[in-house]
């Protein structure tokens, strides 16, 4: 159960590829991981909560924490003492992820879309 949750978390940070290949994470895969880990209700939220309950976690707490990180709380690096290059790579992945989060939750022409410093990253890609 932990491996499923951790794979979804890993999918948040990988660089997505357009090709459909077992060794690549596509944008659709990443979007599903985002929904699985952050949805408040629905099938994916129920599935996350069921898996989390099997390992003694509260899936709603996990989702709330991830939503907070998507919206600006610190995404800690998985290493306790990362090298500068690893830290920079992690920070770039976090910025791409937050930009995608904004696009999924606040489409470009939405009047509710907040002003964000990460909003220009997708436009540059």
C-alpha positions in Angstrom: 0.0 0.0 0.0 2.8 2.4 0.9 4.4 1.7 -2.5 1.3 2.8 -4.4 1.1 6.0 -2.4 4.8 6.7 -2.8 4.7 6.1 -6.6 1.9 8.7 -6.9 4.0 11.1 -4.8 7.1 10.4 -7.0 4.9 11.0 -10.1 4.4 14.6 -8.9 8.0 15.5 -9.3 9.2 13.7 -12.5 9.5 15.5 -15.8 6.5 14.5 -17.9 6.9 13.2 -21.4 4.6 13.4 -24.3 5.4 9.8 -25.4 3.3 7.0 -24.0 5.9 4.5 -22.7 6.1 2.4 -19.6 9.3 4.1 -18.6 7.9 7.7 -18.9 5.3 9.6 -16.8 2.9 11.4 -19.1 1.0 14.5 -18.2 -2.1 12.4 -17.8 -0.3 10.1 -15.3 0.9 13.1 -13.3 -2.6 14.7 -13.3 -4.0 11.4 -12.0 -1.4 11.4 -9.3 -2.3 15.0 -8.3 -6.0 14.1 -8.2 -5.3 10.9 -6.2 -3.3 12.6 -3.6 -5.3 15.8 -3.3 -9.0 15.3 -4.1 -11.4 16.0 -1.3 -14.0 13.6 -2.6 -14.8 11.1 -5.3 -13.4 7.8 -6.4 -9.7 8.7 -6.2 -10.1 10.3 -2.8 -11.9 7.2 -1.5 -9.3 4.9 -3.0 -6.5 7.0 -1.4 -8.3 7.0 2.0 -8.8 3.2 1.8 -5.1 2.6 1.1 -4.0 5.0 3.7 -6.2 3.4 6.3 -4.5 0.1 5.7 -1.2 1.5 6.8 -2.5 3.6 9.6 -2.5 7.0 7.9 -5.4 9.4 7.6 -5.8 10.0 3.8 -7.7 13.3 4.4 -4.8 14.7 6.4 -2.3 13.6 3.7 -4.4 15.3 1.0 -4.8 18.5 3.1 -1.0 18.6 3.6 -0.3 18.1 0.0 -2.8 20.8 -1.0 -1.1 23.2 1.4 2.3 22.4 -0.2 0.9 22.9 -3.7 -0.3 26.3 -2.6 3.0 27.4 -1.1 4.0 25.5 2.0 7.5 23.9 1.9 7.9 20.7 -0.1 10.9 19.3 1.9 13.6 17.6 -0.1 13.6 13.8 0.5 17.3 13.9 1.5 18.3 15.4 4.8 21.4 17.0 3.3 21.0 17.3 -0.5 23.8 18.5 -2.7 23.2 21.9 -4.4 22.4 20.4 -7.8 19.8 18.0 -6.2 18.3 20.9 -4.3 18.0 23.0 -7.4 16.5 20.1 -9.4 13.9 19.6 -6.6 13.0 23.3 -6.4 12.5 23.3 -10.2 10.3 20.3 -10.0 8.2 21.9 -7.2 7.8 25.0 -9.3 6.6 23.0 -12.3 4.2 21.0 -10.1 2.7 24.1 -8.5 2.2 25.6 -12.0 0.4 22.5 -13.1 -1.7 22.6 -9.9 -2.7 26.2 -10.7 -3.6 25.2 -14.3 -5.7 22.2 -13.1 -7.5 24.2 -10.4 -7.7 27.7 -12.0 -7.8 27.5 -15.8 -5.9 30.3 -17.5 -9.0 32.5 -18.3 -10.7 31.9 -14.9 -11.5 35.1 -13.0 -10.7 33.1 -9.8 -7.1 32.3 -10.9 -4.7 33.8 -8.3 -1.6 35.7 -9.3 1.3 33.3 -8.9 5.0 33.6 -9.5 5.0 30.1 -11.0 2.4 30.8 -13.6 4.9 31.6 -16.3 6.8 28.3 -16.2 4.4 26.3 -18.4 4.2 29.1 -21.0 8.0 29.0 -21.3 8.0 25.2 -22.0 
